[in-house]
């Protein structure tokens, strides 16, 4: 019967042997079976199987795995793959067992320790040069099956194979904008090559549109919804230790062109036609512009009319226009992939292009006198109509209004003498041309000129002389010329000549580099003798030279150093801490002295900024502290001598801590505090001391005096038995200094003294070995209760006392005598 049914079904009634085959069972179902013996008398009782029996094919171990292959070999690893056995023995494969045998050895050894179901495994940690063979077995619930056929002997060494590259794309690829494209191929090599994609020599990175997929044998670069910027030269490189291979593809993402570049220029305009021009599109869409489409429109109509669609030039004649009408021009660019957006011109009226004359060039002014000047200009373009008149205008340089110089026509000449100028005034002039259309724009203003008689060259400078000299320079001085030639002296030219030479050399190249009546000639040679001369220069030219009377020998002029102290070194300097200290002095001497700053006998602090110029020196210390105070000295020295000045600097700051803080005369309610003044008063008089106390059990200090000028204080109102700490700080006008604090707390109690001697000591009784004594209390107990009395005795004639005992009462019996 089936295990889930209760009814029994007969199988056979004629079985005479001790076994039977039951037919017609259903695979996967569970059954119970029972057997009864029968003889002529009848059927005996049934014997039933104790457990249900599941109907299925017999289970065996699996067959051997198939296709064991070596996938990769290096010097220290081997990678293997295999396929499952054709028959799993009737049960699922539970694991695979991989075994290896070193060539030269007899036994196989298990490689895998853990339960392995993958059909790929890499054995690592092998020794380079060793040779192995491998086999694999499959296991199910029954057990381990037969091993696979062994691999060929495998030697552990790096397999080297140069990269190979097989591409699915050609050298060029054209893609429409918006379409996707991919570059694919296959590659190989040992060790596994590295794959790199480049675009125009820049590494390609993945993003929303760019995808890169690389497997062990294939490569792919894909671009979605391509744009023009995706155009470029793509390069794929596969590289390993043995070499590299590259593949290239020029990708051109094409589109219709961008609009032609404006504005539309109207090169020629007539009553019945125009000539326009433009610039090509910035982007031709990746394909050459095949033609331009030009259309025109009367601005009073909405209809665009074709002009031409066959031109490849960026200029076009627009014919068949109506005089006086305004037109717009529309231009498209076209390539193989479409037509661009249009470029539309401004409105332009169709009419003959006669116009007023152009502006003349800047006029030139000649022959200036105190009341007249001649204006000269060149003829401008006449605008298509002959010029009939020129208009000359003038204005003073600082004025804003232009005034015509004459109402009479000025033609055909291109120069005019302007009369009636005011002597000494500065004028500008401009010129306009006129034809039958009208008056053109004026020329740029002329250069300003003064109305005065022509300028002559000035007379020579007066009394040139050498006023100073060094080993390589000479200082010259002179007076202005007596006559400036009616022109402003622009400056002076200085020349020098070595005695014995014929050539004069210029010390300055231009007169405006020496506008004053003095000059320092440099670059001279020490020990040589030179002559000097000076020329004055105005707009008319150079004057005759004026000579320095005597030749000058170039050498240092010795002058001992001299110090002119600034106010900050004239007296003792007081500087508040944190402020900046500045010391400076003017220094004289030839040659210029060597400058040395010191503080006391030492160099100044490294934080001091020292500046030395050609006329003096300055020392500056920022954020001063008290240690920056002291005696500063400035020494200047040259071959002619030396000079030193000193100044005392006091840096004003808060005082230091008081010294030798002591507590004395401690009582139950008071104590006496003393101290000494600080070693450093901060450069200012100590104004007062601040005294504070603190209960050791409290965290807060309490001021008991803040205005004491003395160096002592009686601390009162203490609480008996409490321990106190005290601290003191000094103050001056710049603040309160640091506190000095008692090292140990003191306890507020009255002082203790030894008690006075007992009174009326006398014997009460005497025996041969003992004495009874009695006495009265002393007059004073020393500030504390008497705890006992020490009894001593001395033998008559002896020097020392012997202690007997201490007793609490006013009597005692001394024994042992």
C-alpha positions in Angstrom: 0.0 0.0 0.0 1.0 3.6 -0.5 2.3 5.3 2.7 -0.5 7.8 2.7 -3.3 5.2 2.1 -4.7 2.5 4.4 -5.9 0.0 1.8 -3.6 -2.9 0.9 -3.3 -4.0 -2.8 -2.5 -7.6 -3.6 0.7 -8.1 -5.8 0.8 -12.0 -6.3 -0.9 -15.2 -5.0 1.4 -17.8 -6.6 4.9 -16.9 -5.4 6.6 -20.1 -4.1 10.1 -18.7 -3.7 11.3 -16.3 -1.0 11.4 -13.2 -3.2 9.2 -11.3 -5.6 9.4 -8.4 -8.0 6.7 -5.8 -7.6 5.8 -4.0 -10.9 3.8 -0.9 -11.6 5.1 1.3 -8.8 5.2 5.1 -9.2 8.7 6.7 -8.9 9.0 9.2 -6.0 6.2 7.6 -4.0 6.7 5.8 -0.6 5.2 2.2 0.0 4.7 -0.3 2.7 4.8 -4.1 1.9 3.6 -7.2 3.8 3.9 -11.0 3.1 1.9 -14.0 4.3 2.6 -17.7 3.9 -0.1 -20.1 2.7 -0.6 -23.8 2.8 -3.4 -26.2 2.2 -5.0 -25.4 5.4 -5.0 -21.6 4.7 -3.2 -18.3 4.9 -1.0 -17.4 7.9 -0.5 -14.0 9.4 1.2 -11.1 7.5 4.7 -9.8 8.2 4.9 -6.0 7.4 7.9 -3.8 6.5 8.8 -1.6 9.5 9.7 1.5 7.4 8.3 3.0 4.2 10.3 2.5 1.1 10.8 5.4 -1.4 10.7 4.2 -5.0 13.7 5.6 -7.0 16.5 4.5 -9.2 19.5 3.0 -7.3 22.1 5.7 -6.1 25.8 5.2 -6.9 28.9 7.4 -6.8 29.1 10.0 -9.6 31.0 9.4 -12.9 34.3 11.1 -13.4 34.2 14.9 -14.2 34.9 15.8 -17.8 37.1 18.3 -19.7 39.6 19.1 -17.0 41.6 22.1 -18.6 44.4 24.4 -17.6 43.3 28.0 -18.1 46.3 29.9 -16.8 49.8 29.2 -15.5 52.2 31.5 -13.7 55.4 30.9 -11.9 53.5 30.3 -8.6 49.9 29.4 -9.6 47.8 27.2 -11.8 44.2 27.8 -12.7 42.0 24.8 -13.7 38.4 24.4 -14.9 36.2 21.3 -15.6 32.7 20.2 -16.4 30.4 18.1 -14.2 30.2 14.3 -14.8 27.7 13.1 -17.3 25.9 11.1 -14.6 25.8 12.3 -11.0 25.0 8.8 -9.6 21.4 9.6 -8.9 22.1 12.3 -6.4 23.2 15.9 -6.5 27.0 16.6 -6.5 27.9 17.8 -3.0 31.6 18.8 -3.7 34.6 18.3 -5.9 38.0 17.0 -4.8 41.0 18.4 -6.7 44.3 16.5 -6.4 47.8 17.1 -7.6 51.0 15.0 -8.0 54.5 16.4 -8.3 56.2 14.7 -11.2 58.6 12.2 -9.8 56.3 11.4 -6.9 53.9 8.4 -6.7 51.0 9.8 -4.7 48.4 12.4 -5.4 47.7 14.9 -2.7 44.4 16.7 -2.1 44.6 20.4 -3.0 41.3 21.7 -1.7 40.7 21.6 2.0 37.3 23.3 2.1 34.1 22.0 0.5 34.2 23.2 -3.1 31.3 23.3 -5.6 32.8 25.8 -8.1 34.3 24.2 -11.2 37.2 26.6 -11.4 40.1 26.7 -8.9 43.4 28.5 -8.7 46.2 26.7 -6.9 48.6 29.3 -5.5 51.9 29.1 -3.6 53.6 26.8 -6.0 57.3 26.7 -6.6 58.6 28.1 -9.8 60.0 25.4 -12.1 58.1 22.5 -10.5 56.0 20.2 -12.7 52.6 18.9 -11.6 49.7 16.9 -13.0 46.1 17.3 -11.7 42.9 15.3 -11.5 39.4 16.1 -10.0 36.7 13.8 -8.5 33.0 14.5 -7.9 31.2 13.5 -4.6 27.6 12.9 -3.7 25.9 11.5 -0.7 27.1 8.0 -1.5 30.8 9.0 -1.8 33.6 10.1 -4.1 33.5 9.0 -7.7 36.3 8.1 -10.0 38.8 10.8 -10.7 39.0 12.6 -14.1 41.7 11.9 -16.5 44.9 13.6 -15.5 46.1 16.8 -17.1 49.3 16.9 -19.0 52.4 17.7 -16.8 52.3 21.5 -16.1 55.5 23.4 -15.3 55.1 26.5 -13.1 56.4 29.4 -15.0 55.0 32.7 -16.3 53.4 32.2 -19.7 54.4 35.0 -22.0 52.5 35.9 -25.1 52.6 39.4 -26.7 49.2 41.1 -26.9 47.0 40.6 -30.0 44.2 42.9 -31.0 41.4 42.1 -33.4 39.1 45.1 -33.9 35.6 45.2 -35.3 35.8 48.8 -36.5 37.7 50.6 -39.3 40.0 53.6 -39.2 37.1 56.1 -39.7 33.6 56.1 -38.4 30.9 58.7 -39.2 28.0 59.0 -36.8 24.9 61.3 -36.8 24.3 63.4 -33.8 22.0 61.7 -31.3 22.9 58.2 -32.5 24.9 55.7 -30.4 28.1 54.1 -31.5 30.4 51.4 -30.2 34.0 50.3 -30.8 34.5 46.6 -30.1 37.1 44.0 -30.5 38.9 41.0 -29.1 42.3 40.7 -27.5 44.7 38.2 -25.9 48.1 38.0 -24.3 49.9 36.6 -21.4 50.0 37.9 -18.8 46.6 39.4 -19.2 47.0 42.8 -20.9 45.8 46.1 -19.5 43.2 47.8 -21.7 43.2 51.6 -22.0 40.9 53.9 -24.1 42.1 57.3 -25.2 40.4 60.2 -27.1 42.7 62.8 -28.5 45.4 61.5 -26.2 43.2 62.0 -23.1 42.0 58.9 -21.1 38.3 58.2 -21.6 36.3 58.2 -18.4 32.9 56.6 -18.0 29.8 58.8 -17.5 26.1 58.7 -18.2 26.7 58.4 -21.9 30.1 56.8 -22.1 30.3 53.1 -21.1 33.4 50.9 -21.1 33.1 47.1 -20.8 36.2 44.8 -20.8 36.2 41.0 -20.3 39.1 38.6 -20.4 39.0 38.4 -24.2 36.7 41.3 -25.4 36.7 45.0 -25.2 34.0 47.6 -25.9 33.6 51.4 -25.8 30.1 52.6 -26.2 28.7 56.1 -26.5 25.0 56.9 -26.2 23.2 59.9 -27.8 26.4 61.2 -29.3 27.1 64.9 -29.6 29.6 66.8 -31.7 32.1 66.9 -28.9 32.4 63.1 -29.1 34.3 63.6 -32.4 38.0 62.8 -32.2 40.7 60.2 -32.6 40.0 57.2 -30.4 42.8 54.9 -29.5 42.6 51.5 -27.6 45.9 50.1 -26.2 46.4 46.6 -24.9 49.6 46.2 -23.0 51.4 43.7 -20.9 55.1 43.0 -20.0 55.9 41.7 -23.4 54.6 44.6 -25.5 51.6 46.5 -26.6 49.2 46.9 -29.5 47.1 49.9 -30.5 44.1 50.4 -32.6 42.8 53.8 -33.9 39.5 55.1 -35.1 38.7 58.6 -36.2 35.1 59.2 -35.1 33.3 62.1 -36.7 29.9 62.9 -35.2 28.2 64.9 -37.9 25.3 67.3 -37.8 23.9 70.2 -39.7 26.1 73.3 -39.4 25.6 76.1 -36.9 24.3 79.4 -38.3 26.6 81.7 -40.3 28.4 84.2 -38.2 27.1 87.8 -38.2 26.5 90.5 -38.4 25.5 90.7 -42.1 27.6 93.4 -43.6 26.2 95.6 -46.4 29.3 96.2 -48.5 27.5 98.1 -51.2 24.0 99.6 -51.3 22.2 100.9 -54.4 18.7 101.8 -55.3 18.1 98.4 -57.1 20.6 96.0 -55.6 22.9 95.4 -52.6 26.1 93.4 -51.9 26.2 91.6 -48.6 28.8 89.5 -46.9 29.1 87.3 -43.7 31.4 84.9 -42.0 31.2 81.0 -42.2 29.6 79.1 -39.3 31.8 78.4 -36.3 30.9 74.7 -36.6 30.4 73.1 -40.0 28.8 70.1 -38.4 31.8 67.9 -39.3 31.1 68.1 -43.0 32.1 70.7 -45.5 29.6 73.5 -46.2 28.2 72.6 -49.6 26.3 75.9 -50.2 24.5 78.9 -48.6 20.8 79.7 -49.1 20.1 83.4 -49.3 16.6 85.0 -49.0 15.3 88.5 -48.9 12.2 90.1 -47.4 10.5 93.5 -47.8 10.0 94.6 -44.2 6.4 95.6 -45.1 5.6 92.0 -46.1 5.8 88.6 -44.3 7.1 86.7 -47.4 10.7 85.6 -47.8 11.8 85.4 -51.4 14.7 83.2 -52.6 17.8 84.9 -53.9 20.1 81.9 -54.5 20.9 78.5 -53.0 23.9 77.7 -55.1 26.6 80.0 -53.7 29.6 78.7 -51.8 31.1 82.1 -51.2 30.4 84.3 -48.2 29.3 87.2 -50.3 26.2 87.7 -52.5 24.6 90.3 -54.7 20.9 90.9 -53.8 19.2 92.0 -57.1 15.8 93.3 -58.1 15.2 95.7 -55.2 12.7 98.6 -55.2 14.2 102.0 -54.4 13.3 103.4 -51.0 12.1 100.0 -49.6 13.7 98.5 -46.5 14.9 94.9 -46.8 16.2 92.2 -44.5 18.5 89.4 -45.7 18.3 85.8 -44.3 21.2 83.4 -44.8 21.4 79.6 -44.1 24.4 77.3 -44.3 23.9 73.7 -45.7 26.0 70.6 -45.6 25.3 66.9 -46.4 23.4 66.5 -43.2 21.1 69.4 -43.2 20.4 73.1 -43.1 21.5 75.4 -40.3 19.4 77.9 -38.4 19.3 81.3 -40.2 21.3 84.5 -39.8 19.1 87.5 -40.2 20.4 91.0 -41.1 19.3 94.4 -39.8 17.0 96.4 -42.0 18.6 98.3 -44.9 17.0 100.8 -47.3 17.6 100.4 -51.0 19.0 103.7 -52.3 22.1 105.1 -54.0 24.9 105.3 -51.4 26.0 108.9 -51.7 27.0 110.3 -48.4 28.7 113.1 -46.7 32.5 113.2 -47.0 34.6 111.3 -44.5 36.4 113.0 -41.7 39.8 114.3 -42.6 42.9 113.0 -40.8 44.3 115.0 -37.9 45.4 118.4 -39.2 49.0 119.7 -38.8 49.7 123.2 -37.4 52.5 125.3 -38.9 53.9 128.8 -38.8 52.4 129.7 -35.4 52.7 133.4 -34.3 51.3 135.3 -31.4 48.0 136.0 -33.4 47.8 133.4 -36.2 48.5 129.8 -37.2 48.4 127.8 -40.5 46.2 124.7 -40.5 47.1 122.0 -43.1 45.1 118.8 -43.8 44.7 116.0 -46.4 41.7 115.6 -48.6 39.3 112.9 -47.3 37.0 110.5 -49.3 34.3 112.7 -50.8 31.3 110.3 -50.2 30.6 109.9 -53.9 29.9 113.5 -54.5 32.6 116.2 -55.0 33.7 118.2 -52.0 32.5 121.8 -52.3 33.9 123.4 -49.1 36.0 122.9 -46.0 35.1 124.1 -42.5 37.9 125.0 -40.1 37.1 125.3 -36.4 39.1 126.4 -33.3 38.7 126.2 -29.5 40.9 127.0 -26.5 42.2 123.8 -25.0 40.2 124.1 -21.8 37.0 125.2 -23.5 34.2 122.9 -24.8 32.7 124.9 -27.7 34.2 124.9 -31.2 34.0 128.1 -33.2 34.3 128.5 -37.1 37.4 130.6 -38.0 35.7 132.1 -41.1 32.3 132.2 -42.8 33.9 132.3 -46.3 34.3 129.1 -48.3 37.6 127.3 -48.1 38.1 125.4 -51.4 39.9 123.8 -53.2 43.0 124.4 -51.0 43.8 122.1 -48.0 45.4 124.7 -45.8 44.2 127.9 -44.2 45.8 130.7 -42.1 43.7 131.3 -39.0 43.8 134.9 -37.9 42.8 136.8 -34.7 44.3 134.4 -32.1 45.0 135.7 -28.6 48.6 135.8 -27.6 49.6 133.2 -25.0 46.3 131.1 -25.3 46.5 127.4 -26.2 44.4 126.3 -29.2 43.2 123.2 -30.9 41.9 123.0 -34.5 39.7 120.6 -36.5 38.5 120.4 -40.1 35.2 119.1 -41.7 34.5 118.5 -45.4 31.2 119.4 -47.2 29.5 118.1 -50.4 26.0 118.4 -51.7 24.8 115.7 -49.4 25.9 117.6 -46.3 28.8 118.3 -43.9 30.9 115.3 -42.8 32.3 114.4 -39.4 35.1 116.6 -38.1 38.7 115.5 -38.0 40.4 114.6 -34.7 41.6 117.8 -33.0 45.1 118.9 -33.8 47.9 118.9 -31.2 47.5 121.9 -28.9 49.6 124.9 -29.8 50.3 128.3 -28.0 49.6 131.5 -29.9 53.0 133.1 -29.6 55.9 134.1 -31.8 58.3 131.3 -32.9 60.5 129.9 -30.3 64.3 130.3 -30.5 67.0 128.2 -28.9 67.7 129.2 -25.3 71.0 130.8 -24.1 73.5 128.6 -22.2 72.9 127.8 -18.5 74.7 130.1 -16.1 77.5 129.3 -13.7 77.8 125.5 -13.9 80.0 124.1 -11.1 80.9 120.9 -9.4 79.4 120.9 -5.9 80.3 117.4 -4.7 82.1 114.2 -5.7 82.7 110.6 -4.8 85.1 108.0 -6.1 82.7 107.3 -9.1 80.3 110.3 -9.4 80.3 114.1 -9.5 77.3 116.4 -8.5 76.8 119.4 -10.8 74.7 122.5 -10.2 73.9 125.6 -12.4 71.4 128.4 -12.9 68.8 128.6 -15.6 69.7 130.4 -18.9 69.1 134.2 -19.0 66.9 133.8 -22.2 64.6 130.8 -22.7 64.0 131.7 -26.5 60.3 132.3 -25.8 59.8 128.6 -25.1 59.6 126.5 -21.9 62.9 124.9 -20.9 62.2 121.2 -21.2 65.3 120.2 -19.4 69.1 120.0 -19.6 71.7 117.8 -21.3 74.9 117.1 -19.4 78.0 115.9 -21.1 81.5 114.9 -19.8 84.9 114.4 -21.3 88.0 112.6 -20.0 90.9 115.0 -20.0 93.0 114.2 -23.0 90.1 112.7 -25.0 88.3 114.5 -27.8 84.9 112.8 -27.5 82.2 114.2 -25.3 79.9 111.6 -23.8 76.3 112.2 -22.7 75.5 111.6 -19.0 71.7 111.7 -19.8 70.0 110.7 -23.0 67.0 113.0 -22.9 66.5 116.6 -21.6 63.3 115.7 -19.7 65.3 113.3 -17.5 67.0 116.4 -16.0 64.3 119.1 -15.5 66.0 120.7 -12.5 69.3 122.7 -12.3 71.3 119.9 -10.8 72.5 116.5 -11.8 74.6 113.6 -10.5 77.0 112.2 -13.1 77.7 108.5 -12.3 79.7 105.7 -13.7 83.0 107.6 -13.6 86.4 106.1 -13.0 88.2 106.8 -9.7 91.4 108.8 -10.0 90.7 110.2 -13.5 90.0 113.9 -14.3 87.0 115.0 -16.2 85.6 118.1 -17.9 81.8 118.8 -17.7 79.4 121.0 -19.7 75.6 121.7 -19.6 73.1 122.6 -22.4 69.6 123.9 -22.0 66.8 122.5 -24.2 63.4 124.0 -25.3 61.1 123.1 -28.2 63.4 124.9 -30.6 66.4 122.8 -29.7 69.6 122.8 -27.6 71.5 125.9 -26.4 75.2 126.4 -26.7 77.1 124.5 -23.9 78.2 126.1 -20.6 81.4 124.6 -19.3 82.4 123.9 -15.7 85.5 126.1 -15.3 88.0 123.6 -14.0 88.5 119.9 -14.6 87.4 117.7 -11.7 89.4 114.8 -10.3 87.1 111.9 -9.3 87.7 110.7 -5.8 85.9 110.4 -2.5 85.5 113.5 -0.5 86.0 112.6 3.2 83.6 113.9 5.7 83.4 112.5 9.2 80.1 110.9 10.2 77.4 113.1 11.7 74.3 112.1 13.5 71.2 114.3 13.6 68.9 112.6 16.1 65.1 112.4 15.6 62.9 113.2 18.5 62.5 109.6 19.4 66.3 109.4 20.3 66.7 112.8 21.8 65.8 111.7 25.3 64.8 108.6 27.3 62.1 106.7 25.6 59.1 105.2 27.4 57.1 102.7 25.4 54.0 100.8 26.6 54.2 97.1 26.3 52.6 95.9 23.1 53.3 99.2 21.3 56.0 99.7 18.6 59.4 101.1 19.5 60.9 103.4 16.8 64.4 104.9 17.0 65.8 106.9 14.0 68.4 109.4 13.1 69.6 111.3 10.0 73.1 110.2 9.0 75.7 112.3 7.2 79.2 111.6 6.1 81.3 110.9 3.0 81.6 108.1 2.1 78.3 107.1 3.7 79.1 105.5 7.0 78.6 101.9 8.2 75.7 101.7 10.5 75.6 99.5 13.7 72.8 99.2 16.2 73.4 97.5 19.6 71.5 96.9 22.9 74.0 97.3 25.7 77.1 95.3 24.5 75.1 92.8 22.4 73.4 92.7 19.1 69.8 93.9 19.0 67.0 91.3 19.2 66.3 89.4 16.0 62.8 90.6 16.0 64.0 94.2 15.5 63.6 95.6 11.9 66.6 97.8 11.0 66.4 99.9 7.9 69.3 101.8 6.4 68.8 104.4 3.6 71.1 106.9 2.0 70.2 109.5 4.4 69.6 107.8 7.7 68.7 104.6 9.7 65.7 103.4 11.6 65.2 100.6 14.2 61.7 99.3 14.8 60.4 96.7 17.3 56.8 95.7 17.1 54.8 94.3 20.1 57.4 95.3 22.6 57.8 93.4 25.9 59.5 94.4 29.1 62.7 92.6 28.1 63.0 94.9 25.1 63.9 97.8 27.4 67.6 98.8 27.9 70.3 101.1 26.6 70.3 101.2 22.7 73.3 102.6 20.8 73.7 103.7 17.2 77.3 103.8 15.8 78.2 105.3 12.4 81.7 104.9 11.0 83.6 105.7 7.9 87.3 106.3 7.1 87.1 109.8 8.4 85.9 108.8 11.9 83.0 107.4 13.9 80.3 108.6 16.2 78.0 106.9 18.7 74.8 108.0 20.4 72.8 106.1 23.0 69.3 106.3 24.3 67.6 104.5 27.3 64.4 102.7 26.4 62.0 101.8 29.2 59.2 99.4 28.3 56.3 100.2 30.6 54.4 97.1 31.7 52.6 95.6 34.7 54.9 94.9 37.7 56.3 91.5 38.6 55.2 89.4 41.6 56.1 90.6 45.1 58.9 88.7 46.9 59.3 86.9 50.3 55.7 86.6 51.2 55.6 85.6 54.9 52.8 85.0 57.5 53.5 85.7 61.2 51.7 86.3 64.5 48.9 83.9 63.8 45.9 84.2 66.2 42.5 82.6 66.3 41.0 85.6 64.4 44.0 87.3 62.7 47.5 87.0 61.2 50.2 89.4 60.0 51.3 89.3 56.4 54.5 90.9 55.1 56.3 90.9 51.7 59.0 92.8 49.7 58.5 94.9 46.6 58.8 93.2 43.1 62.2 93.0 41.5 60.6 94.6 38.4 58.2 97.5 38.9 57.3 97.5 35.1 58.9 100.9 34.6 56.3 102.7 36.7 55.8 103.4 40.4 54.0 100.7 42.4 50.6 102.4 43.2 49.2 99.7 45.6 49.1 96.1 46.6 46.2 93.7 46.4 45.9 91.1 49.2 43.5 88.1 49.0 42.7 85.1 51.1 41.0 81.8 50.5 39.6 79.0 52.7 41.4 75.9 51.5 37.9 74.2 51.3 36.7 77.0 48.9 37.6 77.7 45.3 37.1 81.4 45.5 39.6 84.1 46.6 38.3 86.9 48.7 39.9 90.4 48.6 40.9 91.7 52.1 42.8 94.7 50.8 43.1 96.4 47.4 44.6 99.8 48.1 47.4 99.2 50.5 50.6 101.1 49.7 52.5 99.4 52.6 54.3 96.0 52.2 52.4 94.5 55.2 48.8 93.9 56.2 47.0 92.6 59.3 44.4 90.0 58.1 41.5 90.2 60.5 38.2 88.5 61.0 39.5 84.9 60.5 37.4 82.0 61.8 39.1 80.0 64.5 40.2 76.6 63.3 39.9 77.3 59.6 42.9 76.9 57.3 43.7 79.8 54.9 45.9 80.6 51.9 47.0 84.2 51.1 48.3 85.8 48.0 49.5 89.3 47.1 49.9 91.2 43.7 51.4 94.6 42.9 49.7 97.2 40.7 51.0 100.2 38.8 49.3 102.5 36.2 49.7 99.7 33.6 47.8 97.0 35.5 48.1 94.3 38.0 51.0 92.0 38.0 51.1 88.2 38.8 50.2 87.0 42.3 52.6 85.4 44.8 50.9 82.8 47.0 51.7 81.2 50.3 53.1 77.8 49.9 51.3 76.1 52.8 48.0 77.0 54.5 48.0 78.5 58.0 45.4 77.5 60.7 43.7 80.3 62.7 44.5 79.4 66.3 46.1 81.2 69.2 49.8 80.3 69.7 50.7 77.7 72.4 53.5 78.2 75.0 54.9 76.0 77.7 53.0 76.4 81.0 54.6 78.2 84.0 56.4 76.3 86.9 54.2 74.6 89.5 54.0 76.5 92.8 54.7 75.6 96.4 56.5 72.3 95.8 56.9 70.6 99.3 57.2 67.1 100.8 54.4 65.7 102.8 56.0 62.5 104.1 59.4 60.9 104.0 60.5 57.3 104.4 63.9 55.6 104.0 63.2 54.8 100.3 60.4 57.1 99.2 59.2 60.7 99.5 55.6 62.0 99.2 55.4 65.3 97.4 52.6 67.9 96.8 52.4 71.2 94.8 50.0 73.8 93.5 49.0 74.6 89.9 51.2 77.1 88.0 50.0 80.7 87.4 49.7 80.2 83.6 48.8 77.2 81.5 50.4 78.4 78.2 47.1 78.7 76.3 46.1 75.0 76.7 44.9 72.7 79.4 47.7 71.1 81.5 47.9 67.4 80.7 50.4 66.3 83.4 53.4 67.1 85.7 56.9 65.7 85.1 58.5 64.6 88.4 62.4 64.5 88.5 64.8 63.9 91.3 68.6 64.5 91.8 70.9 63.0 94.3 72.6 65.6 96.4 76.0 66.5 94.9 75.1 65.1 91.4 74.9 67.3 88.3 72.1 65.5 86.4 68.3 65.2 87.2 66.6 61.8 86.8 63.1 61.5 85.4 60.8 59.7 87.6 57.3 59.8 85.9 54.6 62.2 84.7 51.5 62.3 86.9 48.2 64.0 86.2 47.5 65.1 89.8 49.1 67.7 92.2 50.9 65.0 94.3 53.2 62.1 93.8 55.1 59.5 95.8 58.7 59.1 94.6 59.9 55.6 95.3 63.1 53.6 94.7 65.4 56.2 96.5 
